[in-house]
Amino acid sequence: MREEPPEPRPRVVVDARTAATADDVAGDMSRWVALAEHVLVEEGLGARPVELTVHLVDEESMTELNLEHMGADGPTDVLAFPVDHPGEVAGGLPVLLGDVVICPAVAATQARDVDGSVQEELSLLLVHGILHLLGHDHAESGEREVMQRREGELLAGFGS
């Protein structure tokens, strides 16, 4: 009897080496991986090899990235850098989805502003970044509503 190959699973790497607050979130690395995998599966990418890297960076690094790529001065909460779009990669080949860059320090400030927890804010930013990699946008209010609704559904489905 021939053994079936294992089902492909999304491959998620969380890199916190440059985050000033890496120690604060390091204990939750497996949670971030599980949340990212949940989003990818729910968005229809569970049956093919997908690679995604999540970078947790300090404010200085995020400020540099934000200026270089968005032309905006100062740190932001999350940036997404897509590589492959899943629909453009032949079936069976790995999808190199891209990178999500999150600044935990900005997330902590935003969490305080909305009386939420840092973990909730980081979860939202991770989902938000992955949705950007998958082509979602929020430049216009209609798009923003669709994206926010999907973020809420994905977080609720994960139990966040």
ZIHU-V624230 format. One record per residue. N is the residue number from 1. RES is the residue in three letters. SS is DSSP state (hx for helix, st for strand, lp for the rest). PSI is psi in whole degrees, 0 to 359 (none if undefined). OMEGA is omega in whole degrees, -180 to 180 (999 if undefined). Layout:
n=[N & N]
res=[RES & RES]
ss=[SS & SS]
psi=[PSI & PSI]
omega=[OMEGA & OMEGA]
This chain:
n=[1 & 2 & 3 & 4 & 5 & 6 & 7 & 8 & 9 & 10 & 11 & 12 & 13 & 14 & 15 & 16 & 17 & 18 & 19 & 20 & 21 & 22 & 23 & 24 & 25 & 26 & 27 & 28 & 29 & 30 & 31 & 32 & 33 & 34 & 35 & 36 & 37 & 38 & 39 & 40 & 41 & 42 & 43 & 44 & 45 & 46 & 47 & 48 & 49 & 50 & 51 & 52 & 53 & 54 & 55 & 56 & 57 & 58 & 59 & 60 & 61 & 62 & 63 & 64 & 65 & 66 & 67 & 68 & 69 & 70 & 71 & 72 & 73 & 74 & 75 & 76 & 77 & 78 & 79 & 80 & 81 & 82 & 83 & 84 & 85 & 86 & 87 & 88 & 89 & 90 & 91 & 92 & 93 & 94 & 95 & 96 & 97 & 98 & 99 & 100 & 101 & 102 & 103 & 104 & 105 & 106 & 107 & 108 & 109 & 110 & 111 & 112 & 113 & 114 & 115 & 116 & 117 & 118 & 119 & 120 & 121 & 122 & 123 & 124 & 125 & 126 & 127 & 128 & 129 & 130 & 131 & 132 & 133 & 134 & 135 & 136 & 137 & 138 & 139 & 140 & 141 & 142 & 143 & 144 & 145 & 146 & 147 & 148 & 149 & 150 & 151 & 152 & 153 & 154 & 155 & 156 & 157 & 158 & 159 & 160]
res=[MET & ARG & GLU & GLU & PRO & PRO & GLU & PRO & ARG & PRO & ARG & VAL & VAL & VAL & ASP & ALA & ARG & THR & ALA & ALA & THR & ALA & ASP & ASP & VAL & ALA & GLY & ASP & MET & SER & ARG & TRP & VAL & ALA & LEU & ALA & GLU & HIS & VAL & LEU & VAL & GLU & GLU & GLY & LEU & GLY & ALA & ARG & PRO & VAL & GLU & LEU & THR & VAL & HIS & LEU & VAL & ASP & GLU & GLU & SER & MET & THR & GLU & LEU & ASN & LEU & GLU & HIS & MET & GLY & ALA & ASP & GLY & PRO & THR & ASP & VAL & LEU & ALA & PHE & PRO & VAL & ASP & HIS & PRO & GLY & GLU & VAL & ALA & GLY & GLY & LEU & PRO & VAL & LEU & LEU & GLY & ASP & VAL & VAL & ILE & CYS & PRO & ALA & VAL & ALA & ALA & THR & GLN & ALA & ARG & ASP & VAL & ASP & GLY & SER & VAL & GLN & GLU & GLU & LEU & SER & LEU & LEU & LEU & VAL & HIS & GLY & ILE & LEU & HIS & LEU & LEU & GLY & HIS & ASP & HIS & ALA & GLU & SER & GLY & GLU & ARG & GLU & VAL & MET & GLN & ARG & ARG & GLU & GLY & GLU & LEU & LEU & ALA & GLY & PHE & GLY & SER]
ss=[lp & lp & lp & lp & lp & lp & lp & lp & lp & lp & st & st & st & st & st & st & st & st & lp & lp & lp & hx & hx & hx & hx & hx & lp & lp & hx & hx & hx & hx & hx & hx & hx & hx & hx & hx & hx & hx & hx & hx & hx & hx & hx & lp & lp & lp & lp & st & st & st & st & st & st & st & st & lp & hx & hx & hx & hx & hx & hx & hx & hx & hx & hx & hx & hx & lp & lp & lp & lp & lp & lp & lp & st & st & st & st & st & lp & lp & lp & hx & hx & hx & lp & lp & lp & lp & lp & lp & st & st & st & st & st & st & st & st & lp & hx & hx & hx & hx & hx & hx & hx & hx & hx & hx & lp & lp & lp & lp & hx & hx & hx & hx & hx & hx & hx & hx & hx & hx & hx & hx & hx & hx & hx & hx & lp & lp & lp & lp & lp & lp & lp & hx & hx & hx & hx & hx & hx & hx & hx & hx & hx & hx & hx & hx & hx & hx & hx & hx & hx & lp & lp]
psi=[129 & 133 & 133 & 142 & 153 & 151 & 137 & 143 & 149 & 142 & 117 & 129 & 130 & 122 & 112 & 17 & 330 & 5 & 128 & 333 & 25 & 322 & 328 & 330 & 352 & 323 & 344 & 14 & 316 & 329 & 318 & 321 & 313 & 319 & 315 & 317 & 318 & 312 & 314 & 319 & 313 & 334 & 12 & 15 & 18 & 342 & 9 & 157 & 125 & 137 & 136 & 136 & 134 & 124 & 129 & 117 & 163 & 172 & 323 & 313 & 318 & 323 & 315 & 314 & 318 & 319 & 313 & 318 & 335 & 351 & 18 & 138 & 141 & 163 & 154 & 175 & 316 & 141 & 148 & 134 & 95 & 150 & 289 & 145 & 128 & 325 & 347 & 2 & 128 & 142 & 141 & 334 & 148 & 142 & 116 & 88 & 315 & 202 & 138 & 127 & 123 & 140 & 102 & 328 & 318 & 320 & 320 & 319 & 315 & 322 & 317 & 321 & 332 & 14 & 39 & 179 & 155 & 321 & 318 & 317 & 317 & 321 & 313 & 316 & 323 & 312 & 315 & 313 & 318 & 319 & 323 & 317 & 330 & 4 & 359 & 153 & 170 & 32 & 327 & 156 & 322 & 318 & 320 & 315 & 317 & 315 & 316 & 321 & 315 & 320 & 313 & 318 & 315 & 319 & 319 & 321 & 335 & 339 & 19 & none]
omega=[-179 & 180 & 179 & 176 & 179 & 176 & 176 & 177 & 174 & 177 & -178 & 177 & 176 & -178 & -179 & -175 & -176 & -180 & 177 & -178 & -177 & -179 & -180 & -177 & -175 & -180 & -177 & -178 & -179 & 177 & -179 & 177 & -179 & 179 & 179 & 178 & 178 & -179 & -178 & 178 & -179 & 179 & 172 & -177 & -178 & -175 & 178 & -180 & -179 & 176 & -179 & 175 & 177 & 180 & 174 & -172 & 177 & -177 & 180 & 179 & -179 & 177 & 179 & -180 & -178 & 178 & -177 & -172 & -177 & -179 & -178 & -180 & 179 & -179 & 173 & -176 & -175 & 172 & 179 & -179 & -178 & 174 & 179 & 168 & -175 & -179 & -178 & -179 & -179 & 180 & 180 & 178 & 179 & 174 & 174 & -170 & 179 & -175 & 170 & -179 & -177 & 176 & -179 & 180 & 177 & 178 & 180 & 178 & 180 & 179 & 178 & -178 & -179 & -179 & 178 & 178 & 178 & -180 & 178 & -180 & 178 & 178 & 179 & -179 & 178 & 179 & 180 & -180 & 179 & 178 & 175 & 179 & -179 & 174 & 177 & 179 & 179 & -179 & 179 & -173 & 178 & 177 & -179 & -180 & 179 & -178 & 180 & 178 & -180 & 176 & 180 & 179 & -178 & 178 & 179 & 179 & 178 & -178 & 179 & 999]
